[in-house]
Amino acid sequence: MTKKSDTQRVIDGLKKLAFGKVNDAVSLVFAEDMPPPEILANMQLFNISSVKRVKGGGVEVQFFDRQKALEKLYEYALSNQNGKISESLLKALADSSQGDDDDAV
């Protein structure tokens, strides 16, 4: 198993922000009871930037900005290798966005 570079970890995180699902977060908002810890541990909640309880018993969930994540990924691709567009990164971004249309909430 190879260890990922810090740059690759940042790119992977930005991809999760840009293309990650928010279904688990939305299901938590509408759940009547809090799921058990073992269920929570397996939920995809990476895209959440903050959670607040509001007066009246509601919950406010804020997500990271997908567009900003895409912009950062694009900036990295443009600056990679002395200003040449990293074709492999752009291809990976294009590939990860394929088929995600049904993930919108």
C-alpha positions as CSV (number, residue, x, y, z in Angstrom):
1,M,0.0,0.0,0.0
2,T,1.4,3.4,-1.0
3,K,1.1,6.5,1.2
4,K,-0.6,9.4,-0.6
5,S,1.2,12.7,-0.8
6,D,-0.3,15.7,0.9
7,T,-1.1,17.2,-2.5
8,Q,-3.0,14.1,-3.5
9,R,-4.9,14.0,-0.1
10,V,-5.9,17.7,-0.7
11,I,-7.1,16.9,-4.3
12,D,-9.0,13.9,-3.0
13,G,-10.7,16.0,-0.3
14,L,-11.6,18.7,-2.9
15,K,-13.1,16.0,-5.1
16,K,-15.2,14.8,-2.2
17,L,-16.4,18.3,-1.6
18,A,-17.1,19.0,-5.3
19,F,-18.8,15.6,-6.1
20,G,-19.7,14.0,-2.8
21,K,-23.2,12.9,-1.9
22,V,-25.2,14.8,0.7
23,N,-28.0,12.2,1.0
24,D,-26.8,11.0,4.5
25,A,-26.8,14.6,5.8
26,V,-30.3,15.2,4.4
27,S,-31.6,12.0,5.9
28,L,-30.2,13.1,9.3
29,V,-32.1,16.4,9.1
30,F,-35.4,14.6,8.5
31,A,-34.8,11.7,10.9
32,E,-37.1,11.7,13.9
33,D,-34.5,10.0,16.1
34,M,-30.7,10.1,16.1
35,P,-29.2,7.0,14.6
36,P,-27.0,4.8,16.8
37,P,-23.2,5.7,16.8
38,E,-22.2,2.7,14.6
39,I,-24.6,4.0,11.8
40,L,-23.4,7.6,12.2
41,A,-19.7,6.4,11.9
42,N,-20.5,5.0,8.4
43,M,-22.4,8.0,7.1
44,Q,-20.9,10.2,4.4
45,L,-20.9,13.6,6.2
46,F,-17.6,15.1,4.8
47,N,-19.5,17.9,2.9
48,I,-21.0,19.4,6.1
49,S,-19.3,22.6,7.2
50,S,-21.6,23.2,10.3
51,V,-24.6,22.0,12.2
52,K,-26.7,24.2,14.5
53,R,-29.8,23.6,16.5
54,V,-32.2,26.5,15.9
55,K,-35.0,27.8,18.2
56,G,-38.1,25.8,17.9
57,G,-36.3,22.5,17.7
58,G,-35.1,22.7,14.1
59,V,-31.6,21.9,12.8
60,E,-29.6,24.0,10.3
61,V,-27.0,22.2,8.2
62,Q,-24.6,24.1,6.1
63,F,-22.5,22.5,3.4
64,F,-19.1,23.4,1.9
65,D,-19.3,25.3,-1.4
66,R,-19.0,22.9,-4.3
67,Q,-18.2,25.6,-6.8
68,K,-15.3,26.8,-4.7
69,A,-13.9,23.2,-4.5
70,L,-14.2,22.9,-8.3
71,E,-12.5,26.3,-8.8
72,K,-9.6,25.2,-6.5
73,L,-9.2,21.9,-8.4
74,Y,-9.2,23.8,-11.7
75,E,-6.6,26.3,-10.5
76,Y,-4.4,23.4,-9.4
77,A,-4.8,21.8,-12.8
78,L,-3.8,25.0,-14.6
79,S,-0.8,25.7,-12.4
80,N,0.5,22.1,-12.5
81,Q,3.7,21.6,-14.4
82,N,4.6,25.2,-15.2
83,G,1.2,26.4,-16.3
84,K,0.3,23.4,-18.5
85,I,-3.1,21.9,-17.9
86,S,-2.8,18.6,-16.2
87,E,-4.8,16.4,-18.6
88,S,-4.9,13.5,-16.1
89,L,-6.4,15.7,-13.4
90,L,-9.0,17.2,-15.7
91,K,-9.9,13.8,-17.0
92,A,-10.3,12.5,-13.4
93,L,-12.5,15.5,-12.6
94,A,-14.7,14.9,-15.7
95,D,-14.9,11.1,-14.9
96,S,-15.9,11.7,-11.3
97,S,-18.8,14.0,-12.4
98,Q,-20.2,11.5,-14.8
99,G,-23.4,9.8,-13.5
100,D,-23.7,12.1,-10.4
101,D,-26.8,13.8,-11.7
102,D,-29.0,11.4,-9.7
103,D,-27.2,12.4,-6.5
104,A,-28.7,15.8,-6.3
105,V,-31.0,16.4,-3.4
